[in-house]
Amino acid sequence: MVNDIIQGISAAAATVKNVAFYDSEAEQEFNPPCFFVQPLELDTVPQIMGQEMRMQPFDLQYFPANDEGRNSLYDLAEQLVPILRVLTLQSGQKIRGSNIKYAVQNGNLHLFVNYNVILRPSEETPQMMENLTQDQEVKE
């Protein structure tokens, strides 16, 4: 699911600014301008019926070209926020981004967004109780 979300973020960011997109820290030589997405610490919360909620925060970083100033970074952030609010994955599934915030640090734009997804178990759902019999009497 994380890779699907990274691809969705990449596609959404490309609609605003079509530059190189990196999703691995192993690629040390970024050629600015470019985007880099980093998944942060995943949190999983059990839900009913064997479901689980995965809360996955991401840091979308933009490394600007040398001639781009802070104002252009803030403009870019304002364009990215509404696009990342609802993300469409390659499967067509839409997921909502939450806790969206951004900051300019060390000359780079950092846009933080959480995508919370409820995953259903792939196995059969447990059998539910079908019938209930109840006897009731009135005390005189």
C-alpha positions as CSV (number, residue, x, y, z in Angstrom):
1,M,0.0,0.0,0.0
2,V,2.9,2.4,0.8
3,N,4.3,2.1,-2.8
4,D,0.8,2.7,-4.2
5,I,0.6,5.9,-2.1
6,I,4.1,7.0,-3.2
7,Q,3.1,6.6,-6.8
8,G,-0.1,8.5,-6.2
9,I,1.8,11.4,-4.6
10,S,4.3,11.4,-7.5
11,A,1.5,11.6,-10.1
12,A,-0.3,14.3,-8.1
13,A,2.9,16.4,-7.7
14,A,3.7,16.1,-11.4
15,T,0.4,17.8,-12.3
16,V,1.7,20.9,-10.5
17,K,5.3,20.8,-11.4
18,N,6.7,18.3,-13.9
19,V,10.2,17.7,-12.5
20,A,12.2,14.6,-11.5
21,F,10.8,12.5,-8.7
22,Y,12.9,10.4,-6.3
23,D,11.6,7.8,-3.9
24,S,14.8,6.4,-2.6
25,E,17.5,7.9,-0.5
26,A,20.1,5.7,-2.3
27,E,20.0,8.1,-5.2
28,Q,22.4,10.6,-3.6
29,E,22.8,13.0,-6.5
30,F,19.5,14.9,-6.8
31,N,19.4,17.1,-9.8
32,P,17.3,20.1,-8.7
33,P,14.6,20.9,-9.2
34,C,13.1,17.7,-8.0
35,F,10.7,16.0,-5.6
36,F,11.6,13.4,-3.0
37,V,9.0,11.5,-1.0
38,Q,9.8,9.8,2.3
39,P,7.4,7.6,4.2
40,L,7.6,8.3,7.9
41,E,6.8,6.1,10.9
42,L,3.7,3.8,10.2
43,D,1.2,3.3,13.0
44,T,-1.3,0.4,12.9
45,V,-4.4,0.3,15.0
46,P,-6.6,-2.9,15.2
47,Q,-10.2,-2.4,14.3
48,I,-13.3,-4.7,14.6
49,M,-13.8,-7.7,12.4
50,G,-10.0,-8.2,11.9
51,Q,-9.6,-4.9,10.1
52,E,-6.8,-2.5,10.8
53,M,-6.3,1.2,10.3
54,R,-2.9,2.1,8.9
55,M,-1.9,5.7,9.6
56,Q,1.0,6.5,7.3
57,P,2.6,10.0,7.3
58,F,4.7,11.2,4.4
59,D,7.2,14.0,3.8
60,L,7.1,15.3,0.3
61,Q,10.3,17.4,-0.2
62,Y,10.9,19.8,-3.0
63,F,14.5,20.7,-3.8
64,P,14.4,23.9,-5.8
65,A,16.6,25.2,-8.6
66,N,19.2,27.7,-7.5
67,D,17.2,30.7,-8.9
68,E,14.0,29.8,-7.0
69,G,13.2,31.9,-4.0
70,R,11.2,31.3,-0.8
71,N,8.1,33.0,-2.4
72,S,8.0,30.4,-5.2
73,L,8.3,27.6,-2.6
74,Y,5.3,28.9,-0.7
75,D,3.4,29.3,-4.0
76,L,4.2,25.7,-4.9
77,A,3.1,24.5,-1.4
78,E,-0.3,26.3,-1.9
79,Q,-0.8,24.5,-5.2
80,L,0.1,21.1,-3.8
81,V,-2.1,21.2,-0.7
82,P,-5.4,20.9,-2.4
83,I,-4.1,18.3,-4.8
84,L,-2.8,16.1,-2.0
85,R,-6.0,16.4,0.0
86,V,-7.6,13.7,-2.0
87,L,-5.2,11.3,-3.7
88,T,-6.2,8.9,-6.5
89,L,-4.2,5.7,-6.6
90,Q,-3.5,3.7,-9.8
91,S,-6.3,1.2,-8.8
92,G,-8.8,4.1,-8.9
93,Q,-9.2,4.1,-5.1
94,K,-9.3,7.5,-3.5
95,I,-7.8,8.2,-0.1
96,R,-8.0,11.4,1.9
97,G,-5.0,13.2,3.2
98,S,-5.1,14.7,6.7
99,N,-2.9,16.9,8.9
100,I,-1.4,18.6,5.9
101,K,1.2,21.2,6.7
102,Y,4.3,22.6,5.1
103,A,7.5,24.4,6.0
104,V,10.6,25.7,4.2
105,Q,13.7,24.3,5.9
106,N,17.3,24.7,4.7
107,G,16.0,26.2,1.4
108,N,13.8,23.1,0.7
109,L,10.1,22.8,0.8
110,H,8.8,20.0,3.2
111,L,5.1,19.1,2.8
112,F,3.8,16.7,5.4
113,V,0.6,14.7,4.9
114,N,-1.0,11.6,6.5
115,Y,-2.9,9.0,4.6
116,N,-5.1,6.8,6.8
117,V,-6.3,3.6,5.3
118,I,-8.6,0.9,6.7
119,L,-7.5,-2.6,5.5
120,R,-9.9,-5.5,5.5
121,P,-8.6,-9.0,6.0
122,S,-8.2,-11.0,2.9
123,E,-9.6,-14.2,4.5
124,E,-13.2,-15.0,4.9
125,T,-15.2,-12.9,7.4
126,P,-16.0,-14.7,10.6
127,Q,-19.4,-16.4,10.8
128,M,-21.9,-14.3,12.6
129,M,-24.7,-15.6,14.9
130,E,-27.7,-16.3,12.8
131,N,-30.6,-16.9,15.2
132,L,-31.4,-15.8,18.7
133,T,-34.1,-17.3,20.8
134,Q,-35.4,-15.4,23.8
135,D,-38.0,-16.5,26.3
136,Q,-39.7,-13.9,28.4
137,E,-42.3,-14.1,31.2
138,V,-44.3,-11.4,33.0
139,K,-44.2,-11.7,36.8
140,E,-47.6,-11.2,38.5
